[in-house]
Amino acid sequence: MLPISRERAIGFWTGVGEAVARGERVLLVAQDERGICGTVQLVLDLPDNQPHRADLVKTQVHSRARRCGLGEALMREAERHATLVGRTLLVLDAVTGGDAARLYERLGWVRVGDVPGFALYPDGRPCGTTYYYKNLNG
């Protein structure tokens, strides 16, 4: 949420790194000549009755790298990695009608439904959220 302090951002990424070190999360990072330009995460630390799935979260592509196929490449690598660690079902959510939602639908993710006003944009306005899943077994 805006404004975000440097300390809060560092705290978030420190927590992600700690979860990766514990094997609870996978972080995939894309870089270009200017540095990090995209990320995606797989949350693996789920309840005991859900060892077959992962949550795909925080797909982010810097504005300088958009419309170049990076989002698709990150998604495909996340799906590949999920398969490598034994996950067969992925779940994610996205801003309803946003660029990411269009990407997910193009990549074959199945739309489950929308929840109006579920989350907030960084400026505090409410936004709807759409839930998707993808079965990696075909």
Buried (B, 14 or more C-beta within 10 A) or exposed (E): EEEEEEEEEEEEEEEBEEBBEEEBBBBBEBEEEEEEBBBBBBBBEBEEEEEEBBBBBBBBBBEEBEEEEBBEBBBEBBBEBBEEEEBBBBBBBBBBEBEBBEBBBEBEBEBEEBEEEBEEEEEEEEBBBBBBBBEBEE
